[in-house]
Amino acid sequence: MELFLLAFLSAFGLVVGLGAVFVALYRRHVRQLRRLNRGFDQLAALTLHRGVLGGQPPPRWLAIRSTNTALLRELLRLDPAAVRLWSEALSRFRERSLFLSPPVDGWSLVIGGALPDPAQDVDFCFHFLTRLSREIGEVQLFSADRVLNYHSWIRLRDGLVVRAYAWAGTTEWNEGRVTLDERLLGLRIRSYGEEAVSPAYGEMSPEQTNSERVVPLARRWSVDPIIASELIIQQEHLAGE
């Protein structure tokens, strides 16, 4: 009996030890990938010129995995006479309208002041995205307020929420498992009811860091809105020559 118990404890200790080793290796791997991704993001930022919106993204945008512009215009209930040039849409993104981009790498972007804001009404945002995703498939919403540091990243597929996080002074929406991309970018996810802590003097708050890294996250999940806009405007310029 004692020998059996000793063998059992030894086997259990071996399993625990192996588990600890795997956890340590995984954390080390994530740290290494995070450093590499930070370097990639800094390099990508340096390669952008400042022509579109001063190099900054709009405060909110949709990324929809679809190249069917006609269907998207119907689903979004866009006026047939609405703005079609993306360069003009970028100059009017604060208007209470929706503007649809031409497809880029299989994705279409939507900007405009009529997009739902999870910081204002998270329920309306949920229903808007759910309805659209049921019709078209994968839909992603991103937002970043660089003044208040409110931010969100929301991903739906076939009407179901895959991942959603929205911060507006408190956590308004936190659904789905935290993705590897969020971990690699070092994004700070707060639970419902968790209060923000003021950073030390001269340091960025986690909320400010999150806001700065919404675009890199969008780049991993779909397309970078700044790079995509640059490409679309170049195509419009060439078509107009």
C-alpha positions in Angstrom: 0.0 0.0 0.0 2.8 2.4 0.9 4.6 1.5 -2.3 1.5 2.2 -4.3 1.0 5.6 -2.6 4.6 6.5 -3.1 4.4 5.6 -6.8 1.1 7.6 -7.2 2.7 10.7 -5.5 5.7 10.4 -7.7 3.6 10.2 -10.9 1.5 13.1 -9.7 4.6 15.2 -8.9 6.0 14.4 -12.4 2.8 15.6 -14.1 2.7 18.8 -12.0 6.4 19.4 -12.8 5.9 18.9 -16.5 2.8 21.2 -16.4 4.9 23.9 -14.7 7.6 23.5 -17.4 5.1 23.9 -20.2 3.5 26.9 -18.6 7.0 28.6 -18.2 7.9 27.8 -21.8 4.6 29.1 -23.1 5.0 32.4 -21.2 8.5 32.8 -22.5 7.3 32.2 -26.0 4.5 34.8 -25.6 7.0 37.3 -24.3 9.3 36.7 -27.3 6.5 37.0 -29.8 5.3 40.2 -28.0 8.7 41.8 -28.4 8.9 40.8 -32.1 5.4 42.1 -32.8 6.2 45.4 -31.1 9.2 45.8 -33.4 7.0 45.0 -36.4 4.4 47.5 -35.4 7.0 50.3 -35.0 8.5 49.5 -38.4 5.0 49.4 -40.0 4.2 52.8 -38.5 7.5 54.3 -39.8 6.7 53.2 -43.4 3.3 55.1 -43.5 3.2 58.6 -44.9 0.9 61.1 -43.2 -1.5 61.8 -46.1 -4.7 60.2 -44.7 -6.3 61.8 -41.7 -2.8 62.9 -40.6 -1.8 59.2 -40.3 -4.5 58.5 -37.7 -7.5 56.2 -38.1 -11.1 57.4 -37.8 -12.5 57.2 -34.3 -14.6 54.2 -35.3 -14.7 51.8 -38.2 -16.2 48.6 -39.4 -14.2 45.9 -41.2 -16.5 43.5 -43.1 -15.2 40.3 -44.8 -16.9 40.9 -48.1 -16.2 42.2 -51.6 -19.9 42.4 -52.5 -20.3 46.2 -52.5 -23.8 46.2 -53.9 -25.1 43.9 -51.1 -23.3 45.9 -48.4 -24.8 49.1 -49.7 -28.2 47.5 -49.4 -27.6 46.0 -46.0 -26.3 49.3 -44.7 -29.2 51.1 -46.3 -27.0 53.6 -48.1 -28.5 56.2 -50.4 -27.7 55.3 -54.0 -26.5 58.9 -54.5 -24.2 58.7 -51.4 -20.5 59.5 -51.5 -18.6 56.8 -53.4 -15.1 58.3 -53.4 -13.2 57.1 -50.3 -11.0 60.2 -50.4 -14.2 62.3 -49.9 -15.6 60.0 -47.3 -12.5 60.4 -45.2 -12.9 64.1 -45.2 -16.6 63.7 -44.0 -16.3 60.9 -41.5 -17.7 63.0 -38.7 -21.1 63.4 -40.4 -24.1 61.4 -39.3 -23.8 59.1 -42.3 -22.2 55.8 -43.3 -19.5 55.6 -46.0 -18.5 52.3 -47.6 -15.0 51.7 -49.1 -14.1 49.6 -52.1 -12.8 46.2 -51.1 -9.2 45.8 -50.0 -7.7 42.3 -49.6 -11.2 40.8 -49.3 -12.4 43.3 -46.7 -14.6 46.4 -46.9 -14.4 49.3 -44.5 -17.3 51.5 -43.2 -16.8 54.8 -41.4 -19.0 57.7 -40.4 -20.7 59.3 -37.4 -23.7 57.0 -37.8 -21.8 53.9 -36.7 -22.9 52.7 -33.3 -20.6 53.7 -30.5 -20.3 51.1 -27.7 -19.3 53.9 -25.3 -22.7 55.5 -25.8 -25.1 52.5 -26.2 -23.6 49.0 -26.1 -27.0 47.3 -26.5 -27.7 49.2 -29.8 -24.2 48.4 -30.9 -24.7 44.7 -30.2 -28.0 44.5 -32.2 -26.6 46.5 -35.1 -23.6 44.2 -35.4 -25.5 41.0 -34.9 -28.0 41.9 -37.6 -25.3 42.7 -40.0 -23.2 39.7 -39.2 -26.2 37.3 -39.7 -26.5 38.6 -43.2 -22.9 38.9 -44.3 -20.7 36.7 -42.1 -17.7 38.2 -40.3 -18.0 41.8 -39.0 -15.5 43.7 -36.8 -15.9 47.0 -35.1 -13.0 49.0 -33.7 -12.9 52.3 -31.9 -10.3 54.5 -30.2 -10.9 57.9 -28.6 -7.5 59.4 -28.1 -8.8 62.1 -25.8 -10.8 60.0 -23.3 -8.9 56.8 -24.2 -12.2 54.9 -24.7 -11.7 52.0 -26.9 -13.2 48.8 -28.3 -12.6 45.8 -30.5 -15.5 43.6 -31.4 -15.6 40.6 -33.7 -18.7 38.6 -34.8 -19.1 35.7 -37.1 -22.5 34.6 -38.5 -24.3 36.6 -35.9 -22.4 35.3 -32.9 -19.9 37.2 -30.8 -16.4 35.7 -31.1 -14.7 38.4 -29.0 -15.8 41.8 -27.7 -14.2 44.3 -25.4 -15.3 47.9 -24.9 -14.0 50.3 -22.3 -15.6 53.7 -21.6 -14.4 54.6 -18.1 -15.6 51.2 -17.0 -15.8 47.9 -18.9 -19.0 48.1 -20.9 -18.6 44.8 -22.8 -16.3 41.8 -22.2 -17.3 38.7 -24.0 -15.5 35.7 -25.4 -12.0 34.4 -24.7 -9.1 36.8 -24.8 -7.3 36.2 -28.1 -3.6 35.5 -28.6 -3.3 38.7 -30.6 -4.5 40.7 -27.6 -2.0 39.0 -25.4 0.8 39.6 -27.9 0.1 43.3 -28.0 0.0 43.5 -24.2 -3.6 44.8 -24.1 -5.0 45.3 -20.7 -8.4 43.7 -20.2 -10.4 44.8 -17.2 -13.3 42.7 -15.7 -16.7 44.2 -15.1 -16.6 46.6 -12.2 -12.8 46.7 -12.1 -11.6 50.3 -11.6 -8.7 51.9 -13.5 -5.6 52.8 -11.5 -3.9 56.0 -12.2 -0.4 55.5 -13.7 2.8 56.8 -12.2 4.0 60.2 -13.3 5.3 60.1 -16.9 3.9 56.7 -17.6 1.0 55.7 -20.0 -2.1 54.3 -18.5 -3.2 50.8 -19.6 -6.2 52.5 -21.3 -4.0 54.9 -23.2 -1.8 51.9 -24.3 -4.9 50.0 -25.4 -6.1 53.0 -27.5 -2.7 53.2 -29.2 -2.8 49.5 -30.1 -6.3 49.2 -31.6 -4.9 49.7 -35.1 -2.2 47.0 -34.7 -5.0 44.6 -33.5 -7.1 45.5 -36.5 -4.1 44.8 -38.7 -4.0 41.2 -37.3 -7.7 40.5 -37.4 -8.5 42.1 -40.8 -6.9 45.2 -42.4 -5.1 48.3 -41.1 -7.6 51.2 -41.9 -4.7 53.6 -42.6 -2.8 51.4 -45.0 -6.1 50.3 -46.7 -7.2 53.9 -47.1 -3.8 54.8 -48.7 -4.2 52.0 -51.2 -7.8 52.9 -52.1 -6.9 56.6 -52.6 -4.0 55.6 -54.8 -6.4 53.5 -56.9 -8.9 56.4 -57.1 -6.1 58.7 -58.2 -4.9 56.3 -60.9 -8.5 55.8 -62.1 -9.1 59.5 -62.4 -6.0 60.2 -64.5 
